[in-house]
Amino acid sequence: MVALLAAILPGGGLVATGSASERGNPFVRARLYVLRPGDVGADAADQAQAWSASAPRAAAELRQVARDPWAEWYGDWLADPGALFAERLRSWYAPNHATAFIALYNLPHRDCSGTFSVGGANSPGAYRAWIQDMARAIGSYPTIVVLEPDGLPDAGCLGPLEQQRLGLIRYATQTLASLPHTSVYIDAGRSDWLPAADTVLLLRQAGVRYARGFALDVTGYATTGDELSYGDRIGKSLGGKHFIINTSRNGNGTLPPRLDTGGQQELWCNTPGRALGRRPTTRTGDPLADAFEWVLHPGYSDGLCQGGPAAGTWWLPYAIGLARRA
């Protein structure tokens, strides 16, 4: 793996190091909160602490998962996402002078092709109200938003409702990007999903002109090199839009599809044999790539496939496997 390109600061935060020639990169000098033992969602840190004496090797492996920041996800499984964000601001972000890094995941008919994460707002009106609630909670606090993982490339499975979805993403992008210190990256899938030209068209319809840019490989495993090439084609076609790449589990790239039943599923759903990818950094070597970040929590299940638990559930053996192969 490449040399460490991020520096942990006192107080549980992280600053991505390195210079960025492009103005406006929100990750430059941003301090992102790192979950500590006892925090909600700090499964890797909690287990590493519990095993520090009895299983030191496994604890050290889990610390590779726990040492970096992840985006906190908000969606319909939370009773009051806006209130939760306000609580996180008070207890996590503000005390540590940390930029909030979040993913919003609540589109109607969510995951209509994969089905493992079905759900979302029950109507377009409910979704717009939810976005407004999140915007009020964010207010003027420095926040980076990855908007609707898989929502854009998955829109084709909606048939006549595809344009409705694109309109909702456009509404969310414009609403959130209008906040004074919020940067929005619309999720745009990955290089092994849609051709770049198709993604460019979808991003335009989804209001990418209001956003800082787009996010890649949030739910996949494509190599960083492949995503950089894909992102450059898209970004240049959009007049120089910037992008980020999720590197939380792409260290070994994708698994070629098998010919037997379920082979396509192995391309994305709890794919076996994968590894942690590059640690978060702004040193991407690409003027359009703002950062490599861990948007998806490494060790969280994609769904009931490959023996995994329900989507969004911590899966300890998978997390350890990602770390061992890194």
N, C-alpha and C positions, 0 to 999 in steps of 0.2 A: 504494500500500500504506500501511497505517497507520504512524504514527511508531514508531520502535523502542521496544519495551516490555520489553527485557531488557538486562542489564548483564553484560558479560564481565569476569571477575575474573582477577587474576594466577594463574598455575598451571594454566590450561586449564579452569577450571570456569565454570559459569554459575549465576547466581542469578536466578530469575524475580522481577521487581520488582512492587510493588503490594501493596495491603492486601487482606485477605480477612476479611469479617465473620464467616464460618462457622469455628468452631473445628475443628481436626483436619485442615485441608488440608495434605497432606504436601509440596506443591510450594512453599508459602510458606517462604521462607528456605532452600529446598533448593538445594544447589550440585550441578548435574549435569555430569558429565564430558564435555568436548568432545574428540573424537578429534583427535590431532595427526599430522603427517606421520610415517610409519613405524609407526603403530599398526595393528593388524589391523583391516581394514574402513575405513581412512581413505583410500579411493580418491579422493574429491574433493580432499582436502587434499594428497595425494601428487601428483596431476596438476597442481593449481594451482601447487605448488612447482616442478614440472618445467617448467612453461610460463611461469614468472614473467618470464623474459627474452625468450624466443622468441615467445611469444603472450600478451602482457600482458592484452589484452581478454578472451580466453577464460579466463585465469587468474583475473581479477577476477570473472568470472561464476561460476566454480566455487567461489570463496571464499564466495559467497552460500549455496552448498549446505553448505560445510564449517564455517561459523562457529558453528553451533548444535548442541546435543546431540541425539542420537537414542537410542532404546531399543536395547539390545543383545538380539538374539533367541537363544533357546536351544531346541534341538529334537533330533530323532533324527539329524541330519547330523553331530552332534558326538560324538566317541568317549566323552567323559566330561564332560558338562555341569557337574556339581557341582565337579569339579576345576578346570574352566575358570573358573567363577565365583570360586572361591577364589583363583585366580591373578589375576583381574581386581581382586579386592578388594585384594590385596597390591600390585599394580603401578599400578592406575588410581585406584580409589576412595579407599582409606584415605590414601595419600600426599597427595591433594588435598582431603581432608575432604569428599568428594563422596558424595551419596546415590546408591546404585545404582538405575538405571532400566532395567528389563528386560521383555521379552515372552517368555512361555512358549508354545510352539507344538508340541505333541506328542501330541494326542489320537489314539486309534485311528481309522482310516478318515478321516484328515484330508483336507479339501478334496474331499469326496465328490461335490460338484456341479460345482466348477470343474475339477478333476483336474490342474491345472498344478502343484500342490504336494502331490500325494498322498504318503502316508507316515504317520508317527506310530508310537507304541508298538504292539507287536504283540498286546497283550491288555490287558484292564482291569487285571489284576494288575500287569502290567509298567508301566502308566501310574501306578498308585498308588505303586509302588516308586520310580519316577522323581521323582514329586512329593516323596516323603519325602527322597530324595537331595538335591533342590534345597533343601528346607526346612532340612536339616542344614547345607548349605553357606552359606545365608543367615544362619542363626542369629539373633543379635541385631543384625546390621548394618542400618542404616537402608536400606530397599529399597522401591521402588515397582514393583509388578508389574502389567502388562497381561496378563490371562489368556486365552489361546487365541483369537487373532484369527480371526474368522469361525466359530468353533466353535459358538456358540449359534444364530445365525440359519441356519446350514447344517445343523442337526440334523435337519430335516425330510426330508433326502434319505436318511436311514438307515432309514426304515421302522420295523420292530419294535425296532431298536436305539436309537431316539431317547431313550427313558427311560434307557438305560444311559449314553449320553453326558451327559445332564443330571445324572445321579448322579455321574459322574466330575468334572464341573466343580464340582459342589457339594463333593465331597471335596477337590479342590484348593483351592477357595476357603476352606473351613473350616480346612484344614491350614496354609495360608500366612498367613491372617489371624490365626491364633493366635500367630504369632511376635511378639515384643514390639515391634518397630519396622518391621513390614512393612505396607504399605497395598496392597490388592488392588482392581483395577478389572476387572470381567468384560467382555470384549468383547461388544458388543450389536449389531453390524452398523452400519446407517446408515439414514437416513430414506427412501432410495429402495429399501429391501429389504423390510422387514416393517412392517405397521401397528404403531403404538405399543402398542396394546392387546395384540397378540400378543407383542411383545417383553417387555412387563411380565410376562405369564404365564410366559414362558420364564425370565426372570431370577429370578422367585420360586422356580421349580422348581430353578434352578441355585444356590440358596443366596446370593442377593445380600444377604440380611440379615446375613451374616457379613462382607461386603465394605465397603470405603469407598464403592463405587459401581460405575459402568460406564464403558466407553470407546466412543466413536463414530467412525465414518468411518476406521478404521484402514487399510482396504484400498480405500477409495473416494475420491471427489472432490467429494462434495456440499458446497455452500457452508456456510460457518461459520454463517450466519444460519439456514439450514434445519436444521442440526444442533442449534443452540441451542433452536429451537422444539420439535424432536423430543425432545431431551433433557429439556426442562422438562416435557413431557407425561408422559414415563416417570418422571422423578424425583419429581414430585408424586404420581403414582399409587402410588409405592412409599414414600410417607410422608416425602419430602424427601431421597431418596438423591442423592448428588453424581455428577458425571460429568466426563470430559475429552473433548476433541475433537482428533483428529489433523488437523493443518493443514499437513503436509509437502508436499502437492501439490494442494491444493484451491483455488488462487488463481483459477482460471477456472471452477470448478464442473464439473458433469458435461457430457458430450457427448450431445445427444439421440440416441436410437437410430435407426439407418438402417433402411430398409425392406428392403434387400437382405440377402443371406446374411451372417451374422456380426454383424449390427447390435447385438444384445444384448451381445455380447462387448465392444464398444467402450465400454459403460457402466463397465467396471471393469478390463479387462485391457490395461495399457499404453496407456490412452486417449490419442490424439494431441491436441496443442494445449493441454495442461494447463500449470499454472504453480505455482511455490512459493506457499504460503499464508502466513498470519500467522506471525511468529516466535514462539517459545515465550514465554509470559507467563501470569501469574495474573490479569492485568487483563482479565477476560472481560466485565465489565459484567453478569454474571448470578450471583446468589447460589448457585445450584446447580452452576455450571460452575467446577470447581476450576482448570482450566488449559487453554490451547491448547498442545499439545505435538507434537513430531515423533516419533511412534511408529514409523512406517514410514520406512525410509531413502529419501530422495528420490534417484532415479537408479538404484534397484535394480529389476530386471525382475520383472513379475508372472508371466511364463511365456512360452512359445513362441507369442506372438500379436503382431500388428502389427509383425512383423519383429524382435521382441525375442529375447534369449537366454533360457536356462533360468531358472526362477523363482529369485529370490535372487541373481542375477548382476548385477554392476555393469554399467551400460549408459551409457557416456559421452555419446553424442549425446542421449539422453533427458534426462540430468541437465542438460546445457547448455541444452536447450530449456526445461526448467522454470525455470531461472534467468533466461533472457532474457525470458520472458513475465511474470516476477514484477512 
